[in-house]
């Protein structure tokens, strides 16, 4: 039986706005299809085998937790993350986890070094937090689709010349409230500010991650069994309607 092997990084420290729901949603969609699902976690000071996981996930956290995680992830996990991505595994990072993918996070006078996996930098600039419902248009290779969710971030993320945004903002603020871009993507790496949690409101993205993970595990991209997504479609439409209302 096919099996998706998921690794959650810092699940206790990086779990605000119900980000843990993303992991549960992936688990349920695998179970409903008869696909095996293995969950593992790596917290502070812990390393991991880069060949043992198909999908790596990291959620968002408060500033104090994010500072600790930023220091620890560089010391104990960066090499394994790079190796896993180089071997074809996927990575989904949300909000604080997304910010950690970049070169640095400038928090007042303090510059926090990031993983350097994406050409982006986050700066805590003067002004209000970027909060509200958001919708973006993305294309992961099968045509334009819409992601809807919720954002709440004080940092403004700016993409460098070598970074590709995850999508274009339809409603909401996005990376910085000014350039109309949201998130980042690079190969099998996806970073985004969308909370809420993200995947239960966007079942199609969950299935894309499952398919990518199983392709990594088996060497062949599967045709996933269609599910009755009435509730999931309603959740997506509700999130999209909220974003359109502003």
ROTORNU-271220 format. One line per 3 residues: number of its first residue (from 1); for each residue z, y, x of C-alpha. Coordinates in Angstrom, 2 decimals, always signed. Each point is the difference from the previous one (the first is absolute). Layout:
NUM = Z:Y:X; ...
// end
This chain:
1 = +0.00:+0.00:+0.00; -0.84:+3.49:+1.21; +2.99:+2.09:+1.00
4 = +0.58:+3.71:+0.56; +2.54:+0.73:+2.76; +1.57:+3.42:-0.43
7 = +2.27:+1.80:+2.44; +2.10:+2.95:-1.21; +1.18:+2.39:+2.70
10 = +3.41:+1.64:-0.50; +0.31:-0.97:-3.69; +3.58:+1.27:-0.18
13 = -0.65:+3.34:+1.68; -3.47:+0.79:-1.37; +0.21:-0.58:-3.73
16 = +0.05:+3.10:-2.18; -1.82:+0.59:-3.29; -0.04:-3.75:-0.70
19 = -2.21:-0.80:+2.99; +1.41:-3.55:+0.03; -1.90:-0.49:-3.27
22 = -3.22:-0.15:+2.01; +1.15:-3.20:+1.69; +1.14:-1.55:-3.29
25 = -3.31:+0.84:-1.63; -1.97:-1.69:+2.76; +2.25:-3.05:-0.29
28 = -0.50:-0.26:-3.76; -3.79:+0.40:+0.16; -0.15:-2.77:+2.56
31 = +2.26:-2.26:-2.08; -2.02:+0.58:-3.18; -3.07:-1.25:+1.86
34 = +1.67:-2.98:+1.65; -0.14:+1.66:+3.42; +2.93:-0.59:+2.32
37 = +2.05:+2.98:+1.11; +2.29:+0.23:+3.02; +2.29:+2.99:+0.51
40 = +1.53:+1.01:+3.31; +1.82:+3.15:+1.08; +0.62:+1.73:+3.32
43 = +2.70:+2.63:+0.24; +1.55:+2.10:+2.77; -0.21:-1.61:+3.42
46 = -2.01:-2.98:-1.25; -3.44:-0.94:+1.24; -2.53:-2.35:-1.63
49 = -2.85:-2.37:+0.77; -3.26:+1.95:-0.56; -1.88:-3.20:-0.81
52 = +2.40:-1.09:-2.75; -0.86:+2.58:-2.68; -3.06:+1.02:-2.00
55 = +1.30:+3.24:-1.50; +2.57:+2.44:+1.40; +1.73:+2.44:-2.34
58 = +2.24:+2.99:+0.61; +1.29:+2.35:-2.69; +1.52:+3.46:-0.03
61 = +3.43:+1.23:+0.99; +2.25:+3.01:+0.28; -0.31:+2.18:+3.11
64 = +3.14:-1.42:+1.63; -1.23:-3.56:-0.47; -3.52:+0.88:+1.07
67 = +1.21:+1.50:+3.29; +1.90:-3.19:+0.82; -2.93:-2.17:-1.03
70 = -2.47:+2.09:+2.03; +2.01:-0.57:+3.16; +0.57:-3.69:-0.69
73 = -3.55:-0.86:-1.02; -1.37:+1.38:+3.25; +2.49:-1.95:+2.05
76 = -0.05:-3.34:-1.80; -3.15:-0.35:-2.11; -2.92:+2.17:+1.08
79 = -1.61:-2.57:+2.30; +0.24:-2.70:-2.67; -1.49:+2.31:-2.66
82 = -2.94:+0.85:+2.27; -0.55:-3.69:+0.75; +0.17:-0.95:-3.69
85 = -2.55:+2.65:-0.98; -2.22:-1.01:+2.90; +0.12:-3.57:-1.29
88 = -1.18:+1.02:-3.47; +3.26:+0.40:-1.92; +0.32:+2.85:-2.49
91 = +2.60:+2.75:-0.20; +1.07:+2.13:-2.96; +2.30:+2.94:+0.73
94 = +1.40:+2.30:-2.71; +1.35:+3.55:+0.43; +2.51:-0.11:+2.87
97 = -1.68:-3.14:+1.28; -3.34:+1.81:-0.20; +1.35:+2.89:+2.05
100 = +1.15:-2.44:+2.69; -3.60:-1.16:+0.53; -0.94:+3.32:+1.57
103 = +0.44:+1.61:+3.37; +3.16:+1.92:-0.91; +2.18:+1.49:-2.74
106 = +1.17:+3.54:+0.72; +3.35:+0.46:-1.75; +1.18:+3.53:+0.76
109 = +0.60:+0.22:+3.74; -0.06:-3.78:+0.31; -3.21:-1.86:+0.75
112 = +0.19:-3.66:-1.02; -2.51:-2.22:+1.76; -2.08:-2.21:-2.29
115 = -1.80:-3.28:+0.50; -3.29:+1.67:+0.84; -1.97:-2.47:-2.13
118 = -1.84:+2.79:-1.83; -1.17:+3.45:+1.08; +2.36:+2.07:-2.12
121 = +3.09:+2.15:+0.35; +2.61:+1.00:-2.56; +1.77:+3.36:+0.13
124 = +2.90:+1.23:-2.12; -1.47:+3.43:-0.80; +1.64:+2.78:-1.99
127 = -0.48:-0.29:-3.73; +0.92:-2.18:-2.92; -0.16:-3.80:+0.04
130 = -3.23:-1.47:-1.29; +1.19:-1.78:-3.13; -1.75:-1.37:-3.04
133 = -2.42:-2.50:-1.42; -3.16:-0.49:+2.00; -3.37:-1.70:-0.34
136 = -2.54:-0.57:+2.74; -3.49:-1.45:+0.19; -0.48:-2.68:+2.65
139 = -2.72:-2.38:+1.09; +1.09:-3.09:+1.92; -3.49:-1.44:+0.06
142 = -0.66:-1.01:-3.60; -0.65:+3.42:-1.51; +2.21:+2.91:-1.06
145 = +3.32:-0.82:-1.62; +3.03:+2.07:-0.97; +3.55:-0.35:+1.27
148 = +2.78:+1.66:-1.99; +3.64:+0.44:+0.91; +2.76:+2.44:+0.86
151 = +0.52:+2.10:+3.13; +3.12:+1.71:+1.36; -0.18:+1.15:+3.60
154 = +1.10:+3.02:+1.97; -2.25:-0.74:+2.95; -3.62:+1.11:+0.11
157 = -2.27:-2.59:+1.57; -3.13:+1.15:+1.80; -2.72:-2.45:+1.01
160 = -1.67:+0.30:+3.38; -3.70:-0.30:+0.67; +0.35:-3.72:+0.58
163 = +1.68:-0.77:-3.34; -1.59:-0.95:-3.31; +1.86:+0.92:-3.20
166 = +0.86:-2.69:-2.49; -1.41:+2.14:-2.78; -0.81:+3.34:-1.57
169 = +2.58:+1.72:-2.19; -0.90:+0.21:-3.69; +3.39:+1.26:-1.19
172 = +3.12:+0.83:+1.99; +0.63:+1.15:+3.56; -0.96:-2.79:+2.39
175 = +0.63:+0.13:+3.73; +0.78:+3.68:+0.26; -0.88:+1.78:-3.22
178 = -2.95:+1.84:+1.51; -2.82:-2.17:+1.33; -0.51:-2.25:-3.05
181 = +0.56:-3.22:+1.94; +2.54:-2.78:-0.47; +1.16:-2.80:+2.22
184 = -1.76:-1.65:+2.91; -1.99:-3.19:+0.53; -1.20:-1.76:+3.11
187 = -1.29:-3.54:-0.20; +2.72:-2.00:-1.76; +2.55:+2.81:+0.33
190 = +0.83:+2.13:-3.06; +2.50:+2.85:-0.17; +0.77:+2.05:-3.10
193 = +2.59:+2.27:-1.58; -0.28:-1.73:-3.40; +3.33:-1.38:-1.21
196 = +1.04:-1.11:-3.38; -0.40:-2.83:+1.13; -3.67:+0.05:+0.96
199 = -1.27:-3.51:-0.65; +1.27:-0.70:-3.56; -1.87:+3.14:-1.07
202 = -3.12:-1.04:+1.90; -0.46:-3.74:-0.34; -3.48:+0.11:+1.51
205 = +1.44:+1.18:+3.32; +2.59:-2.78:-0.07; -2.82:-2.52:-0.44
208 = -1.97:+1.59:+2.84; +3.00:-0.43:+2.30; +0.48:-3.61:-1.13
211 = -3.68:-0.75:+0.64; +0.14:+1.57:+3.45; +3.15:-1.91:+0.83
214 = -1.43:-3.34:-1.09; -3.18:+0.71:+1.96; +2.17:+0.50:+3.07
217 = +1.87:-3.24:-0.72; -3.01:-2.19:-0.76; -2.99:+1.73:+1.57
220 = -1.70:+0.35:-3.39; +0.33:+2.75:-2.58; +0.91:-1.59:-3.35
223 = -1.22:+0.75:-3.48; +3.31:+0.67:-1.74; +0.55:-1.36:-3.48
226 = -0.06:+2.76:-2.62; +3.34:+0.68:-1.68; +0.94:+1.47:-3.36
229 = +0.74:+3.51:+1.23; +0.67:+1.70:-3.30; +3.42:+1.26:+1.07
232 = -1.22:+0.94:+3.46; -2.96:+1.90:-1.43; +2.35:+1.87:-2.33
235 = +2.27:+0.89:+2.93; -2.97:+1.29:+1.96; -1.26:+2.04:-2.93
238 = +3.45:+1.45:-0.59; +0.28:+1.05:+3.63; -3.50:+1.49:-0.10
241 = +0.72:+1.89:-3.22; +3.18:+1.42:+1.54; -1.95:+1.16:+3.05
244 = -2.66:+1.64:-2.16; +2.66:+1.88:-1.95; +1.38:+1.35:+3.28
// end
